[in-house]
Amino acid sequence: MNSTFTRLAGVVALVGFFSMGCSTTMAHRETMAKPASPGVASIAKASDLRAGLNALLGEHVLLAAVATSHALGGRQAAFNGAVGGLDANSVDIARAIGSVYGGDAEKAFLPLWRKHIGFIVDYTVGVSTKDTAKQDKAVSDLVQYTQDFGAFLSSANPNLPKNVVADLVKTHALTLKDVIDAQAAGDFPRAYSAVRIAYGHMQMIGDPLSAAIVKQFPDRFAGSTGSSAAGLRTALNQALREHVVLAAMATGSALGGRTAEFKAAAGAVDANSMDIAKAIGSVYGADAENAFLPLWRKHIGFVVDYTVGVATKDTAKQDKAVSDLVQYTEDFGAFLSSANPNLPKNVVAGLVKTHALTLKDVIDAQAAKDWPKVYASLRMAAGHMQMIADPLAGAIVKQFPERFAQR
């Protein structure tokens, strides 16, 4: 995933501040408050920062939710794979910080970021073992962490009030707690609703933090994080990335024979589909929204067909699903191209084909129970959605410049 961070030029500036944990020394704070060297961080777009930060924070939440689900379900090997994916996310952020703030900042960040994840794991273990004292201590540790976290961010960036940051991070912890509690209760509709709420909340952190860092370093970020163009880009990236991870959660449940969880995950996938359709409708109108939704749902049906084929070892069904998906990419490319002349049919079809293939890799790895590969493939599949969301957002802005200001 290192290429993800290459594409997200500028996100490291904010993540550097986001990473400063409660036990960081003043020397480390000073190290992380300035670039490692003048040539390390080039001028980036403010929208890169906003979209990139939200992508990283959103991935953190979704992978954490998958990990806690496996832990509570007693699926140790799958849990280990999910934790590996979650930690890879942490390592990548640390490397990104190091590319701007230097090796000392990178080394300071990683254990501090892992610390708050550790408290979430502690809470999950407490729930799993019905150890109320362990649960209470984990919650107390997380609450204290938010206060220290808020204080440090405020000291690093005067545009970030301590109490505001602490409250936002506290809500992050509480929304994840809601996910874990629902998972433990076996209330899967509530669990997936809570996952989507927790995921959506991270934008309430990513947006103000990206705005604060741009305000602090205006010479390093062109444009505005608050522009309508930046908002469109972020919204499309978030929705499309969520689609991939929810789809993988659904296929994983299906292949694992967890029917109740699969139904709830499929419901979350469809809720996400409706959100994407509404986003299209907000630009092109109700008729386009109504045409888009069944078209989008169609490719999800083909993914389900492929999953069923894999589960039943029905090679013919698998082959037909792949063939249907390939044809679908042409139809989808034609649809978007007809709506926006800045979206060549073949380019769109190629990107959607890669989306289908990366999701296929996830399903194949799930079926093989190759859990490290599952989560490496899932992060790759989610990251690829930026290659669809960014050009789609750019094409819409180009088509309707009067509606989507870039500053």
C-alpha positions in Angstrom: 0.0 0.0 0.0 3.0 2.4 -0.1 1.7 3.6 -3.5 -1.4 4.8 -1.7 0.7 7.2 0.3 2.5 8.3 -2.8 -0.8 9.3 -4.4 -1.9 11.0 -1.1 0.7 13.6 -1.2 0.2 16.0 1.7 -1.8 13.8 3.9 1.2 13.1 6.1 1.3 16.7 7.3 -2.0 16.3 9.2 -1.4 12.7 10.2 1.8 13.8 11.8 -0.3 15.9 14.2 -3.0 13.3 14.5 -0.4 10.7 15.6 1.0 12.6 18.6 0.0 10.4 21.6 -0.4 11.2 25.2 3.1 10.1 26.2 5.1 11.8 23.5 7.9 13.9 24.8 8.4 17.6 24.0 11.4 16.8 21.8 9.2 14.5 19.7 6.6 17.1 19.5 9.0 19.6 18.2 10.3 17.0 15.7 6.8 16.3 14.4 5.8 20.0 14.2 8.2 20.7 11.3 9.2 19.0 8.0 12.2 16.7 8.1 13.8 18.7 5.4 12.8 21.5 3.0 12.6 19.2 0.0 10.6 16.3 1.5 7.1 17.7 1.2 6.2 19.4 -2.1 3.1 21.6 -2.5 0.0 19.5 -2.6 -3.7 20.2 -3.2 -5.7 20.8 -0.1 -8.3 18.3 -1.5 -5.5 15.7 -1.5 -5.1 16.2 2.2 -8.9 16.0 2.9 -9.6 13.0 0.7 -6.5 11.2 1.8 -6.9 11.7 5.5 -10.5 10.6 5.4 -9.5 7.5 3.5 -6.9 6.5 6.1 -9.2 7.1 9.1 -12.1 5.3 7.4 -9.9 2.3 6.6 -8.8 2.2 10.3 -12.4 2.0 11.5 -13.5 -0.7 9.0 -10.6 -2.9 9.6 -11.0 -2.6 13.3 -14.6 -3.6 13.0 -13.7 -6.7 11.0 -11.0 -7.6 13.5 -13.4 -7.3 16.5 -16.0 -9.4 14.7 -13.6 -12.2 14.1 -12.3 -12.0 17.7 -15.8 -12.2 19.2 -16.7 -15.1 16.8 -13.7 -17.1 17.9 -12.1 -17.1 14.5 -8.5 -16.8 15.6 -6.8 -17.2 12.2 -9.1 -14.7 10.5 -8.7 -12.3 13.5 -4.9 -12.5 13.1 -5.2 -11.7 9.4 -7.5 -8.7 10.2 -5.1 -7.4 12.8 -2.3 -7.7 10.3 -4.3 -5.5 7.9 -5.1 -3.1 10.7 -1.4 -2.9 11.7 -0.3 -2.5 8.1 -2.5 0.6 8.0 -0.7 1.9 11.1 2.7 1.1 9.7 1.9 2.8 6.4 0.8 6.0 8.3 4.0 5.9 10.4 6.1 5.6 7.2 4.2 8.5 5.7 4.9 10.6 8.8 8.5 9.7 8.6 8.7 10.8 5.0 7.8 14.3 6.1 8.9 14.6 9.7 11.9 12.2 9.8 12.7 8.9 11.3 12.3 10.0 15.0 8.7 11.1 14.3 8.0 7.8 12.6 9.4 5.8 15.5 7.5 7.9 18.0 4.2 7.5 16.1 3.8 3.8 15.6 3.7 2.6 19.3 1.5 5.5 20.2 -1.0 4.8 17.5 -1.0 1.1 18.4 -1.7 2.0 22.0 -5.2 3.2 21.3 -5.9 0.2 19.2 -4.7 -1.9 22.2 -7.4 -0.3 24.4 -10.0 -1.3 21.8 -8.7 -4.9 21.8 -8.8 -4.8 25.6 -12.5 -3.8 25.6 -13.3 -6.5 23.1 -11.6 -9.2 25.2 -13.5 -7.9 28.2 -16.8 -8.2 26.3 -15.9 -11.7 25.0 -15.0 -13.0 28.5 -17.8 -11.0 30.2 -15.1 -9.3 32.4 -16.8 -6.1 33.4 -13.8 -4.8 35.2 -11.7 -5.2 32.1 -14.3 -3.4 30.0 -14.5 -0.5 32.4 -10.8 -0.1 32.5 -10.5 -0.1 28.7 -13.2 2.6 28.5 -11.4 4.6 31.2 -8.1 4.3 29.3 -9.7 5.4 26.1 -11.4 8.4 27.7 -8.0 9.5 29.3 -6.3 9.0 25.9 -8.7 11.4 24.2 -7.9 14.1 26.7 -4.2 13.7 26.3 -4.6 13.4 22.5 -6.6 16.6 22.4 -4.1 18.5 24.5 -1.2 17.5 22.3 -3.0 18.3 19.0 -3.9 21.7 20.4 -0.3 22.3 21.4 0.8 21.3 17.9 -1.8 23.3 16.0 -3.4 26.4 17.4 -6.4 25.9 15.1 -7.4 22.7 17.0 -9.0 23.4 20.4 -8.2 20.7 22.9 -11.8 20.0 24.0 -13.1 19.8 20.4 -10.5 17.3 19.4 -11.0 15.3 22.6 -14.7 15.1 22.1 -14.4 14.0 18.5 -11.9 11.2 19.4 -14.1 10.2 22.3 -17.0 9.8 19.9 -14.8 7.7 17.7 -14.1 5.4 20.6 -17.8 5.2 21.6 -19.0 4.5 18.0 -16.5 1.6 17.9 -17.8 0.4 21.3 -21.3 0.4 19.8 -20.1 -1.8 17.0 -18.4 -4.3 19.4 -21.4 -4.4 21.7 -23.8 -5.2 18.8 -21.4 -7.8 17.5 -21.2 -9.5 20.9 -25.0 -9.5 21.1 -25.3 -11.2 17.7 -27.4 -8.2 16.6 -26.0 -8.0 13.1 -28.4 -5.4 11.7 -27.4 -3.1 14.5 -23.8 -4.0 14.2 -23.6 -3.0 10.5 -25.6 0.1 11.1 -23.1 1.0 13.9 -20.2 0.2 11.5 -21.5 2.7 9.0 -22.1 5.3 11.7 -18.5 4.8 13.0 -17.1 5.0 9.5 -19.1 8.2 8.7 -18.0 9.8 11.9 -14.4 9.7 11.0 -15.1 12.4 8.4 -16.1 14.6 11.3 -12.5 14.2 12.4 -10.8 14.2 9.0 -12.5 17.3 7.7 -11.7 19.8 10.5 -8.2 18.4 11.0 -7.4 18.8 7.3 -8.7 22.3 7.3 -6.6 23.1 10.4 -3.4 21.9 8.9 -4.0 23.8 5.6 -4.6 26.9 7.7 -1.4 26.3 9.6 0.7 25.6 6.5 -1.0 27.5 3.6 2.2 27.6 1.6 2.2 23.8 1.4 -1.4 23.2 0.2 -3.0 24.8 -2.8 -6.8 25.4 -2.8 -9.2 24.9 0.0 -10.4 21.8 1.9 -13.8 23.4 2.2 -14.5 23.9 -1.5 -17.5 22.1 -3.1 -15.1 20.3 -5.4 -13.1 19.0 -2.5 -16.3 17.9 -0.8 -17.4 16.0 -3.9 -14.1 14.2 -4.2 -14.1 13.2 -0.6 -17.7 12.0 -0.6 -17.2 9.8 -3.6 -13.9 8.3 -2.3 -15.6 7.5 1.1 -18.6 5.9 -0.4 -16.8 3.8 -3.0 -14.2 2.6 -0.4 -16.9 1.7 2.0 -18.6 -0.3 -0.8 -15.6 -2.5 -1.2 -15.1 -3.3 2.5 -18.7 -3.9 3.2 -18.9 -6.2 0.1 -15.9 -8.1 1.4 -17.5 -8.4 4.9 -20.6 -9.8 3.1 -18.7 -12.3 1.0 -16.6 -13.4 4.0 -19.8 -14.0 6.0 -21.3 -16.0 3.1 -18.3 -18.2 2.6 -18.1 -18.7 6.4 -21.7 -19.9 6.5 -22.8 -17.1 8.8 -26.2 -16.5 7.2 -27.6 -13.9 9.6 -24.4 -11.8 9.4 -24.4 -12.1 5.6 -27.9 -10.8 5.4 -27.1 -7.8 7.6 -23.9 -7.1 5.7 -25.8 -7.3 2.4 -28.3 -4.8 3.8 -25.4 -2.4 4.6 -24.0 -2.9 1.1 -27.4 -1.9 -0.3 -27.7 1.1 2.0 -24.3 2.2 0.7 -25.5 1.7 -2.9 -28.5 4.0 -2.3 -26.1 6.6 -0.9 -24.0 6.4 -4.0 -27.1 6.6 -6.2 -28.2 9.7 -4.3 -24.8 11.3 -4.8 -25.2 10.7 -8.6 -28.7 12.1 -8.4 -27.5 15.2 -6.6 -25.5 16.0 -9.7 -27.6 14.6 -12.6 -31.1 14.6 -11.2 -33.7 12.0 -10.0 -33.9 10.2 -13.4 -30.2 9.5 -13.3 -30.4 8.4 -9.7 -33.2 6.0 -10.6 -31.3 4.6 -13.6 -28.0 4.3 -11.7 -29.2 2.4 -8.6 -30.4 -0.8 -10.4 -27.3 -0.7 -12.7 -25.0 -0.5 -9.7 -26.9 -3.2 -7.8 -26.5 -5.4 -10.9 -22.8 -5.8 -10.5 -23.2 -6.6 -6.8 -25.5 -9.4 -7.9 -22.7 -10.8 -10.1 -20.3 -10.6 -7.2 -22.7 -12.7 -5.1 -23.1 -15.2 -8.0 -19.3 -15.6 -8.1 -19.2 -16.1 -4.4 -21.9 -18.7 -4.5 -19.9 -20.4 -7.3 -16.8 -20.4 -5.2 -18.6 -21.7 -2.1 -20.2 -24.6 -4.1 -17.1 -25.2 -6.2 -19.3 -24.6 -9.3 -16.7 -23.6 -11.9 -19.4 -22.9 -14.5 -21.2 -20.5 -12.2 -17.9 -18.8 -11.4 -17.0 -18.4 -15.1 -20.5 -17.0 -15.9 -20.3 -14.5 -13.1 -16.9 -13.3 -14.3 -18.2 -13.0 -17.9 -21.2 -11.1 -16.7 -19.0 -8.7 -14.7 -16.8 -8.1 -17.8 -19.9 -7.2 -19.9 -21.2 -5.1 -17.0 -18.0 -2.9 -17.1 -18.8 -2.0 -20.7 -22.4 -1.2 -19.9 -21.3 0.9 -16.9 -18.7 2.7 -18.9 -21.3 3.5 -21.5 -23.7 4.8 -18.9 -21.2 7.2 -17.3 -19.8 8.3 -20.7 -23.3 9.2 -21.9 -23.8 11.4 -18.8 -20.4 13.0 -18.8 -18.3 13.5 -22.0 -15.2 13.8 -19.8 -15.4 10.1 -18.9 -14.3 8.0 -21.9 -16.2 4.7 -22.0 -13.1 2.5 -22.3 -11.3 4.2 -19.4 -14.3 3.8 -17.1 -14.8 0.2 -18.2 -11.1 -0.6 -17.5 -11.3 0.9 -14.0 -14.5 -0.9 -13.1 -13.0 -4.2 -14.5 -10.0 -3.7 -12.2 -12.5 -3.1 -9.3 -14.2 -6.4 -10.1 -10.9 -8.3 -10.3 -9.5 -6.9 -7.1 -12.7 -7.9 -5.3 -12.5 -11.3 -6.9 -9.0 -11.7 -5.4 -10.4 -11.0 -2.0 -13.2 -13.6 -2.4 -10.7 -16.2 -3.7 -8.4 -15.6 -0.7 -11.4 -15.8 1.7 -12.5 -19.1 0.2 -8.9 -20.4 0.6 -8.7 -19.1 4.2 -5.5 -17.4 3.3 -6.1 -14.6 5.8 -3.0 -12.5 5.3 -3.8 -12.5 1.6 -7.4 -11.6 2.3 -6.5 -8.4 4.1 -3.7 -7.4 1.8 -6.1 -7.9 -1.2 -8.8 -6.0 0.6 -6.6 -3.0 1.3 -5.6 -3.0 -2.4 -9.2 -3.3 -3.6 -10.3 -0.4 -1.3 -7.3 1.7 -2.4 -8.1 1.1 -6.0 -11.5 2.9 -5.6 -9.6 6.2 -5.5 -8.7 5.6 -9.1 -12.4 5.6 -9.9 -13.6 8.3 -7.4 -10.9 10.9 -8.3 -11.4 11.0 -12.1 -15.2 10.8 -11.6 -15.1 13.8 -9.3 -12.8 15.6 -11.6 -15.0 15.0 -14.6 -18.0 16.3 -12.8 -16.2 19.4 -11.7 -15.1 20.0 -15.3 -18.6 19.4 -16.6 -20.2 21.8 -14.0 -17.5 24.3 -13.1 -20.1 26.8 -11.9 -21.5 24.4 -9.4 -18.2 23.0 -8.0 -15.8 25.7 -7.0 -12.3 24.5 -6.4 -11.3 27.2 -3.9 
